[in-house]
Amino acid sequence: MDMKDKFTVFGTEYTINETESPTPLEDGSSQYAVCKSQEYTVELTRTTVEGKPIPTSEREKMLVHEIMHAILNEGAYTDESNNERLVEWLARNVYDIFVIQDILNKQSHV
């Protein structure tokens, strides 16, 4: 995925780090992406547990999801940031509007 390695939220710079495989969790599941607001980082996984590449569109959606966490955390909306259903709903809609629908018509601005 061709993306920048940093973004800012309200003047706070976050670094995007890519990892090769998901992080195993205690409950047996795996974590594919995480926003670490205290460290100002977002981590994204390149592959599945089975080692297969994650499609670019899914990685982009994961990144938008984690950016939503950063936005909410920086704005002191921690309760909302902890609401994974809300964050996922916002991220999928923002991705659809700005990337899929290209509402800003970025292709013509290149």
N, C-alpha and C positions, 0 to 999 in steps of 0.2 A: 504494500500500500504506500503510495506516495503521499506523505503527510509531513507537516512540520513537527519538530520535536519539542515545541513549547507553545503555550498560550497564556493569556493573562485574563484574570477575572477581577474586576474592580482594582486594577493596578497590581495585583498579586500574580507573580509569574509561576506557572506550573510547568514541570518537565514531564514529557511523555516518554516512558521507558517501555521497550518491547522485550518480552520474554519468550523463550522457545516453547515452553509447555505450561499448562495450568498448574496452579498451586493446589495440592490436595488439602482438603479440610477434614477436621475431626469426625464429621458426620458421614464421611465417605464420598461426599460430592467434591467437585472441583471448582476453583475460582478462576475465571477466565479474564477478568478485568477488575480493577479496584482503584478508587480515588483515595489517596492518602492525604487528606487536607492538612494535617499537622506537619507533613513533610513536603507539601506542595508538589506532589507527584501523582501521575496516573500511570498505572501499569496495564499493558495490553498483551495478551497471549497471541502468538502466531499460529499455534497448532492445537488440535484437539488432544484429548487424553490418549487417543490411538495414534497420535503423531501425524494426522492428516492436516493439511493447511486449512485454516479458517478462511472462507471466502471474504474478499475485500469488503463487500457490502455489509456483511455481518460485523466485521472489525470496525467499520465506520460507525455502525449503530452502537457498538459497545463503547467506542470513544465518545460519542454524543451523550450516551447514558452517563458516563463518568464525568463528563463536563457539566452535566446537569447537577450532579452531586456537588461539584466544586462551586457552581453558581449559588446553589442553595446554602451550602456551608459558609461561603464568604459573606452571604447576606444574612447570616445568623438564623436561617430557617432550618435548624437541625432536625426538628420533628418531621418536617416535610422531606428532608434529605434521607431520613431513615425509613420513609415510606417507599419501598421498592416498587410497588405497583404504580404509584404516582410518577416516580422518576422514570420508569420504563415507558409509561404512557406518554409523558412529555417528550422523552427522547425520540421515540418512534415517530411521533407527529412532527417534531421539529425536523428530523431527518427527512421525512416524506416531503414536507413543504419546501425546505431549502435545498435539498439535494435532488430528490426525485422530480418534484415539480419545478425545480430551478426558479423559484419565485423571483429571485434577484437577477435572473437572466445572465448569470456569470459567464456563459459561453460567449456572449457578444462583447464582453468587456475585456477579453483576453488580448 
